[in-house]
Amino acid sequence: MTKVNIQSTYKSNDTEEWLDRVWTRPIGYWWARLFERLGVHPNTVTILSMIIGASSALFFAHGSYCTEGAGGLWLNVIAVLLLAWANFYDSADGQLARMTGKKTRLGRILDGAASEVWFIPIYLSLVYRFYVHHEWEFLSLGIAETAQNTWIATLLLLLMVLYSGFHCHSRQCGLADYYRQIHLFFLKGEVGSELDNSAQQQRLYDETPWQGNRLWKTFLKTYVNYTRTQEAQTPEFQRLMQRLRERYGATENIPQTFRDRFRRLSLPLMKWTNILTFNTRAIVLYTVCLADVPWAYFFFEIFVMGALCHYLRWKHEQICRQLHEEL
């Protein structure tokens, strides 16, 4: 019975990652049950996850065993546990919203921003960590240990981190989330997905007065830009949706046969969207930090995750182009 209850809090079986099904969702479910009994709103859980995840940066900033000994190792273990805890809450907020029906637009915006709130301070803490502990890297590359070289190397890493975080991480996670929402749209319709478009969000932003809504307007503006970035990366999908609207009018009139066909073509891509989100990134981050080579994470994000994102985008656009031609 418990397994059935946990599965009822999934977005869908199609979009759930194996590690989430066996680890994150079950733990998140029990947290959600506790928050439900306490009367805690899902948005509050999301904010708690942001605070816990961001606080892990204080501990990731320390070197691990090779550079700070057993004390450093334990601090890094605490960082890992805090980020894992934040991820349980990030799962629990959505599960709680589905259990209680307390879904809000603010919740959608906050949920999309959670990983940014975690990773920005973590990434900056790793730059500081390199500034303090870089002896092995300098020795391996034959770089003299001088203050000038330290500042130059740290600045170069910072530039790499900014590119990795704001260009790679943000776009990769945003695109993966978009593809999952597209899949849910064709699987469950508008009610079962959160497939927002920038035009709708811009209208909501324009119609919301500044008076008494400054913070909300800021959130909305951020979300408008988020959806625009998603749409800019998916031109063939935008063409397909425009063709469907022209042919069938409202999106709820799209035939079930077409929805089923899209689902079959999209389903194999869901495993790649899952890799681009949290779990794979976290496992690599934990590994390189405990091994005292945290800078290696950014090479992984830029090159490995970048190549995967490029493949996923090419494949999804190919599917949309094919379906557009068939219409």
N, C-alpha and C positions, 0 to 999 in steps of 0.2 A: 504493500500500500504506500509506503514511504517513497519507493522508487517512482510510482505513478504520480505522487504529489510533486516530487522534484521535477519530473518531466513536464508537468503542467505549467511550470514556471519558465520553460525554455521559450525562446523566440520561435524556434522550430527545430526539429531533428536534423533538417538539411544543413542548417548553419552552425550547429554546435560542434566544437572541436573535441576530439577524443579526451584530451587532458582536462578540458572544462567539464565534460560529462562525468568523469571518474573522480575529479578532485575539486575543482573550483565551484561548480554548481551545487554539489551536495553540501559543502561547507557554507556556501553563500545562502543556501536554503534555510539552514538552521539559524543563521544570523537574521535572515528575513523573518523567520517565525518569531524570534525574540523581539525584533523591532516592531512587529505587528502587535504583539501583546503589550508592548510599552507605548504604543500609539505614536511611534516615530514616523514622520513623513519620509518617503523615499528621497526627496531632495536633500533632507538633512543627512541621510546616510551618504549621499554623493559628496557632500561638503566634508564630512568626516573622512572619507576616503582620500580626498584631496589633501587634507591636513596631514594625515598619517603618511601618505606617499611622499609628499614634499619633505617631511621631517626626516625621511631616510637619507636625504642628501647630507645631513650633518654627520652621518656615520660612514657613508661612502667616501667622504672627503679624507678619511684616514687610510693610510696604507695598510695592507693586510700582513700576513705572517712574514714575508720576505723582507719587508721594510720596517715594520713596527713590532714584529714578534707576536707572541700570543695575545697581547692586548689589542693589537691592530686586527688580528684575525677575529676576535670576538666582536669588535666594533663592526666589522664587515658582516658578520653573521647577523647581528642586530639589524643592520641595514636591509639585508635580504628578507628577514622576518617582517620588518615593517612594510616593505614594498609588497610582499605576499599578502599581508593583512589588508593593505589598501585595495589590492585586487579582489579579495573576498568581499569587501564592502562594495566595490564597483560592480560585482556580480549581484550582490544582495539588493542593491537599490532597484535594479530592473526587475528582479524576481519579486520584490515587495510590491512594486508598482503593478505588476501583473496579478499578484495575489489579491490586492486590495482595490484595483481599478483606479488608483490615484496616479494616473499618467498626466503629465503637464508638459507644455511646450518648454517651460524653463528647465524641467527635468531632462528633456532631450538635449537642450543646449549644454547644460552642466555636464551631462554624461559624456558628450563629445569632447568637452574641454578637460575632463579629468586627467587623461594621460599627459596632456600638455603641462598641466599644473604639477604633475609628478616629475616629468622628465626634464623640464627646463632647469630647476635647481639641482637635480642630479647631474646633468651634463656639466653645469658650471662648477659643481663640487669636484668633478673629475679633472677639470682643468686646474683647479687649485691643488688637487692631489698630485698632479704631474709636476707643478711648480715646486712642490716640497720634495717629492721623491722622483728623481729622474736619473739617478746615478747609473743604474744598469743600462738605460737607453743611451746615455752619453758615452759610457764605456764601450758599448757594443758598436757604436757608430764612429768612435774615435773623436768625439767632440770634447774640447777642453771644458773643464768645469769652471766657468766664469759667470759672473753676474749678468754680463751682456748676453752670453750664449743662452743662459737660462731664460731671460726675458724674451729673446728672439724665438726660441723653441716654444715657449708657452704661448706667445702671441700667434704663432703658426698653428698650434693645436687649437687655440680659441677660434680662429677663422674656420678651421675644419669642423669644429663642433657646431658653430653657428650654421654652417651649410648643412651639416648632417641633421641638426635638429629642426631648423625652420624650413629647409627645402625637402630633405629626404623623409625624416620621421613624420612630419606633419602631413605631407602629401601622400605618403604611402598608407598611413593609417586612415586618412580621410577617404582615399580611393577604395581601400578594402571595405570600409564601413558602407560606402555608397553601393558597392557591388552586392553586399549582403542585403541592403535595403531593397535594391532592385529585385533580387531573387525573392525576397519576402513579398514584394508587391505582386509579382506574378503568381506566387504560391497562395497568398492569403488575401490579396486585394489591398485597398487603401487602409482598411481597418487594421489589418495585421502587419502593417509596415510603417516605417517613418520616413518614407521617400518624399522629402520636401524639395521644392524648387525655389530658386532665387527670386523669381518674379513674385511668388506668393509672400515670401519673407520680406521682400522690399516693400510690398503694399502694406503689410502689417507694420513695418517700421515707419512708413510715411504716415499711416493713420494713427499711430500712437503719439499722443502729445508729450512734449518734454516736461511739462508741469507735473511734478510728482512721479515721473517715470524715468529719471535720468539713468539710473543703474540698469533698468530693464531695456531702455533704448540702446545702451552700450552693448548689452548681451545680444540684442537683436542685430545690431550692426555687425558684430563679430560673426554671427551666424549667417547673415547675408553673404559675407565674404567667403565663409566656409563653403556654402552651397555653390557659389559662383565658381570657386576653384574646382569643385567636383565636376561641375558641368563642363568647364573648359577642357578637362582631361578626357571627356567622353563624347566627342562630337557625333560618332555614329549612333550611340544610344539616343542622343537628343533628336537626331533625324528619325530614328525608329519611332520614338514616342510621338513626334509631330505627325508622322504618317498614320499611326494608330488613331490619333485624335481626329484627323481628317476623314478617316475611313469609318470609324465607329462612333464618332461624337465623344461623349464622356468616356473616361477610362473604364468605368464599371461595365461598359458594353463590350469590352474586349472578349471574344469568344473563349470558352474554356479550353477548346482544342489548341488555340494559340498559346494560352497560358501554360498548358501542359508541355507543349513543345519547347517553349523558352526555358521552363524548369529543367527539362532533360538536358538541354545544351549547357545550361548554367551550372548545374549541380557539380560536375567534375571540378569546376573552378573554386568551389567553396573551400576546399582544403588549402588552396593557395592564399585565399583571403585571410584564413585563420592564421597561417604562418606569418603574415604581414602585421598582425595585430600584437597582442601583448605577450603571450606565453613564450614564443621563440626568442623574442627580444630579451625578455627577462632572464631566461636560462643562459643566454650568451652573456648578458650583463653580469649575472651572478658569477659565472665561471671566470671571466677575465678579471673581475675585481678581486675575487679570492686568490687568483693566480698572480696578482700584482702587475697586470698589464692592461689597465683599464682603457688606454688609448686604442687598443685593438678592437674595441666595440664599435668605434666610429668607422673603421675600415669595413667592418662587417655590415654596418648599416648602409654605408654609401655604395659599396660594390656588390655585396651578396644580395641584400634586400632590394637594392636598386635594380639589379638584373631581374630579380623575381617580379618586382612591380612592373617593369617594362614588359615582361612576358605576359603577365596577367592582363595588362591593359591591351596589348596587341590581340590576345586571344578573345577577350570580351568584345572588343570593337569588331573583330572578324565575325563573331556570332551575330551581332546587331546588324552588320552590313548584309550578311546572308539573309536574315529574316526580313530586312527592309526590301531587298530585291525580290523575295518571294511574295511580298504584299503587292 
